Amino acid sequence: QVQLVESGGGLVQPGGSLRLSCVASGSIFRIYDMGWYRQAPGAQREVVAQITSGGLPNYADSVKGRFTVSRDNAKNTVYLQMNSLKPEDTAVYYCKAVIQLSRTSDIKYQYWGQGTQVTVSS
């Protein structure tokens, strides 16, 4: 059983910062890509940032220059540092990981966290 748990969300004023964390635990052999997605009320879930196992990041245009994704492979953790937050960044943020469960099978599975609310408002 694999579990992803996000933390770090909350209420912040425009221009402020937050740092999200997501820890993967359970029966894990290897974690490949990890990423952050968000879903605002009435909108579809969208990708925010992704990072490969080697540390190569990729960002949505809307967050480039403001958000930074990073990971600690030893801790099975991915982070999202969010600076210069705007009201339009308000959403539930989810992490996703692509995980290989066993060294005897190269099948990879996608897992999602339960989400953490980020609200940007004055």
Backbone bond lengths (Angstrom), bond angles and torsions (degrees), N, CA, C in turn:
res aa  C-N    CA-C-N  psi(-1)  N-CA   C-N-CA  omega(-1)  CA-C   N-CA-C  phi
1 Q - - - 1.456 - - 1.525 109.19 -
2 V 1.309 116.31 129.74 1.461 122.11 179.81 1.515 109.02 -113.51
3 Q 1.309 115.26 140.26 1.464 120.90 -179.99 1.525 109.39 -133.07
4 L 1.335 115.40 137.30 1.459 121.72 172.45 1.517 107.80 -115.15
5 V 1.312 115.87 128.13 1.462 120.34 -178.05 1.517 109.57 -125.81
6 E 1.338 115.17 119.72 1.459 121.23 178.18 1.529 110.23 -92.44
7 S 1.323 115.15 155.43 1.455 121.40 173.69 1.522 108.71 -154.16
8 G 1.338 115.23 165.01 1.462 119.90 174.28 1.508 115.55 106.21
9 G 1.329 117.85 -4.26 1.451 119.49 178.68 1.522 111.54 -71.90
10 G 1.325 115.14 173.26 1.459 119.17 178.59 1.510 111.81 161.52
11 L 1.327 114.29 -166.64 1.463 122.57 179.48 1.522 108.65 -101.43
12 V 1.323 116.56 130.76 1.460 121.39 -179.56 1.516 108.60 -142.54
13 Q 1.324 115.95 150.11 1.455 120.51 178.11 1.530 110.66 -78.18
14 P 1.316 116.81 155.88 1.475 119.35 175.48 1.525 110.55 -55.01
15 G 1.331 114.74 137.26 1.449 120.75 -176.65 1.505 113.96 90.25
16 G 1.321 116.75 -9.30 1.451 121.15 -179.11 1.523 113.22 -82.60
17 S 1.332 114.27 -175.41 1.462 121.31 -176.56 1.518 111.09 -131.68
18 L 1.311 114.76 152.50 1.461 122.88 171.63 1.519 108.00 -144.45
19 R 1.331 115.60 153.64 1.458 120.58 174.50 1.516 108.53 -125.17
20 L 1.316 115.84 119.53 1.455 121.82 176.97 1.528 110.17 -95.47
21 S 1.313 115.02 146.56 1.462 121.52 175.31 1.513 109.05 -128.12
22 C 1.317 115.73 151.11 1.467 121.38 176.54 1.523 107.62 -143.20
23 V 1.325 115.00 120.18 1.461 121.53 -179.07 1.520 109.83 -109.22
24 A 1.313 115.82 130.32 1.457 121.78 175.44 1.520 108.98 -99.81
25 S 1.335 115.69 134.43 1.461 119.64 -179.65 1.520 109.38 -140.27
26 G 1.338 114.93 162.67 1.451 120.64 178.71 1.516 111.47 117.35
27 S 1.322 114.01 -155.90 1.457 120.66 -176.09 1.521 110.10 -82.51
28 I 1.332 115.58 88.06 1.460 122.46 -173.66 1.517 110.31 -120.82
29 F 1.346 115.65 127.57 1.450 118.90 173.17 1.523 110.72 -92.82
30 R 1.336 115.58 -46.94 1.464 119.71 -178.59 1.530 109.74 -153.65
31 I 1.331 116.48 140.98 1.455 121.81 175.48 1.518 109.16 -108.08
32 Y 1.304 115.76 128.61 1.464 120.89 178.42 1.524 108.81 -95.48
33 D 1.323 117.84 -124.48 1.460 119.55 -178.82 1.527 111.39 -63.92
34 M 1.318 114.88 142.82 1.462 122.12 171.27 1.524 107.45 -125.95
35 G 1.321 115.39 154.34 1.455 116.11 -177.51 1.508 113.10 -161.39
36 W 1.325 113.44 169.16 1.454 121.99 176.94 1.527 109.39 -120.42
37 Y 1.316 114.60 136.96 1.453 122.48 177.61 1.522 106.89 -128.55
38 R 1.316 116.21 163.66 1.461 119.10 176.00 1.519 110.00 -144.24
39 Q 1.326 113.65 155.08 1.460 120.12 179.14 1.515 108.85 -140.02
40 A 1.322 115.09 116.25 1.461 121.16 176.45 1.527 108.80 -89.47
41 P 1.324 117.97 159.07 1.469 120.73 179.13 1.527 111.47 -55.64
42 G 1.324 115.60 129.04 1.450 120.75 177.91 1.507 115.16 77.52
43 A 1.326 116.82 3.95 1.463 120.49 -177.91 1.525 110.21 -117.57
44 Q 1.319 114.49 164.19 1.461 118.81 176.07 1.523 109.95 -81.45
45 R 1.322 115.04 157.04 1.456 120.16 175.69 1.527 108.71 -67.27
46 E 1.320 116.03 136.43 1.462 120.73 -178.10 1.523 110.11 -131.38
47 V 1.321 114.64 152.08 1.456 119.28 178.56 1.525 108.97 -75.62
48 V 1.321 115.26 140.72 1.459 122.36 176.65 1.528 109.74 -106.62
49 A 1.325 115.31 -53.32 1.461 119.93 -178.28 1.522 108.88 -158.40
50 Q 1.324 115.22 148.41 1.458 120.81 177.16 1.518 108.54 -133.98
51 I 1.333 115.33 157.61 1.458 119.48 178.53 1.517 109.19 -146.50
52 T 1.313 116.25 134.41 1.461 120.11 -179.46 1.530 109.86 -78.87
53 S 1.320 115.44 171.37 1.461 119.95 178.53 1.528 110.82 -64.01
54 G 1.326 116.33 -24.07 1.458 120.67 178.09 1.511 113.80 -87.12
55 G 1.334 116.67 -2.65 1.459 119.96 175.48 1.513 115.64 96.71
56 L 1.326 118.50 11.29 1.461 120.54 179.00 1.524 109.82 -83.59
57 P 1.337 117.98 120.63 1.458 120.53 -177.82 1.528 113.01 -94.14
58 N 1.312 113.77 161.00 1.459 121.26 174.72 1.525 106.50 -146.60
59 Y 1.347 116.95 137.47 1.452 120.95 -173.60 1.519 112.40 -127.51
60 A 1.324 114.95 150.47 1.447 120.33 168.57 1.529 107.81 -68.81
61 D 1.328 116.04 148.01 1.465 120.15 -178.60 1.524 111.80 -57.58
62 S 1.315 116.55 -34.03 1.455 121.05 -174.87 1.532 113.36 -68.09
63 V 1.333 117.55 -17.00 1.469 119.76 -177.14 1.525 113.15 -118.21
64 K 1.319 117.34 -3.08 1.466 120.12 -179.35 1.533 110.71 -57.96
65 G 1.315 115.45 133.77 1.456 120.82 179.56 1.519 113.53 86.47
66 R 1.329 117.14 -11.26 1.475 120.63 179.87 1.524 112.01 -115.60
67 F 1.322 117.31 -35.74 1.462 122.18 -177.46 1.522 110.18 -108.63
68 T 1.334 115.36 148.05 1.457 121.35 176.08 1.521 109.17 -133.32
69 V 1.329 115.69 125.36 1.461 121.15 177.06 1.531 108.24 -101.15
70 S 1.338 115.13 140.56 1.462 120.51 177.68 1.521 108.24 -148.93
71 R 1.321 115.63 169.47 1.461 118.63 179.65 1.515 109.94 -149.21
72 D 1.328 113.45 155.16 1.458 122.36 174.64 1.513 106.09 -121.56
73 N 1.316 116.64 101.66 1.461 120.11 -174.95 1.529 112.03 -65.60
74 A 1.301 117.57 -31.04 1.463 120.25 179.66 1.529 111.57 -66.98
75 K 1.332 115.36 -25.83 1.471 120.01 -179.25 1.521 112.35 -106.05
76 N 1.330 117.48 4.59 1.479 121.16 -178.17 1.527 111.07 52.19
77 T 1.311 115.99 42.88 1.456 121.04 -172.36 1.528 110.76 -127.77
78 V 1.331 115.12 140.35 1.454 122.17 173.52 1.522 107.75 -120.79
79 Y 1.331 115.18 143.43 1.456 121.53 -177.70 1.524 110.26 -121.45
80 L 1.318 115.29 156.11 1.456 120.80 171.82 1.523 107.48 -136.25
81 Q 1.320 116.11 107.93 1.454 121.34 175.34 1.520 107.47 -89.11
82 M 1.331 115.63 120.72 1.460 121.09 -176.28 1.526 108.89 -115.58
83 N 1.305 116.47 116.00 1.457 122.31 178.22 1.523 110.49 -115.65
84 S 1.324 116.06 165.06 1.469 121.71 178.81 1.516 111.32 48.80
85 L 1.310 115.60 48.01 1.463 120.26 -175.97 1.513 111.90 -65.26
86 K 1.333 114.57 145.38 1.453 122.77 -179.00 1.525 109.30 -120.65
87 P 1.327 117.81 156.85 1.474 119.26 177.58 1.527 112.70 -54.97
88 E 1.310 117.58 -32.81 1.464 120.21 179.89 1.527 113.42 -71.98
89 D 1.316 117.72 -5.46 1.463 121.03 173.51 1.529 111.43 -83.81
90 T 1.314 116.94 -5.81 1.459 120.77 179.53 1.523 110.55 -62.55
91 A 1.319 115.87 125.54 1.466 121.47 -177.25 1.521 108.96 -178.76
92 V 1.331 115.01 171.15 1.457 120.26 166.05 1.526 106.88 -88.19
93 Y 1.317 116.20 128.08 1.461 121.86 -177.81 1.527 109.23 -103.28
94 Y 1.318 114.71 130.80 1.458 121.95 -178.73 1.527 109.94 -119.83
95 C 1.318 115.89 143.54 1.460 118.09 170.61 1.521 109.13 -103.35
96 K 1.306 114.16 153.18 1.459 121.70 179.06 1.521 108.74 -135.32
97 A 1.309 115.64 143.87 1.467 120.14 177.51 1.523 109.74 -137.54
98 V 1.313 115.08 143.75 1.461 121.96 173.91 1.521 106.77 -102.45
99 I 1.337 115.35 119.72 1.466 119.64 -166.95 1.522 111.43 -129.53
100 Q 1.306 114.40 136.30 1.467 121.63 170.45 1.521 106.82 -98.81
101 L 1.307 116.66 126.42 1.465 120.00 -171.53 1.522 113.38 -86.84
102 S 1.338 115.76 -27.77 1.466 117.88 -172.10 1.524 109.49 -141.61
103 R 1.323 115.95 148.22 1.450 120.48 176.21 1.531 111.13 -72.81
104 T 1.331 117.19 -15.77 1.465 121.05 -178.10 1.520 112.88 -90.31
105 S 1.329 117.53 -7.60 1.456 121.92 178.17 1.516 108.87 -138.46
106 D 1.341 115.81 130.36 1.466 118.41 -178.19 1.534 112.14 -92.55
107 I 1.320 117.73 14.44 1.462 120.81 176.24 1.522 108.99 -67.86
108 K 1.341 115.60 134.49 1.464 121.80 179.99 1.528 109.32 -112.14
109 Y 1.301 115.49 141.11 1.458 121.84 -178.69 1.526 109.79 -120.68
110 Q 1.330 115.46 148.83 1.466 120.86 173.80 1.526 109.46 -96.68
111 Y 1.309 115.07 132.84 1.458 121.49 176.17 1.527 109.15 -124.45
112 W 1.322 114.41 146.55 1.458 121.46 179.21 1.528 110.18 -121.65
113 G 1.321 114.87 148.48 1.444 119.89 170.82 1.525 110.30 -82.71
114 Q 1.328 115.45 178.20 1.459 120.89 -175.69 1.524 112.49 -85.75
115 G 1.320 116.70 -11.95 1.459 120.71 178.10 1.515 113.43 97.50
116 T 1.327 114.90 149.41 1.465 121.11 175.46 1.533 107.74 -136.69
117 Q 1.315 115.26 135.33 1.470 120.15 -174.82 1.532 110.37 -80.73
118 V 1.317 115.55 132.26 1.462 122.32 171.61 1.522 107.25 -120.33
119 T 1.323 115.92 122.10 1.466 121.64 179.43 1.520 108.79 -122.26
120 V 1.331 116.00 123.84 1.459 121.61 179.16 1.527 107.32 -112.18
121 S 1.316 115.40 109.84 1.462 119.96 -174.69 1.516 109.71 -158.54
122 S 1.321 114.77 148.34 1.461 119.61 175.56 1.525 110.37 -94.36
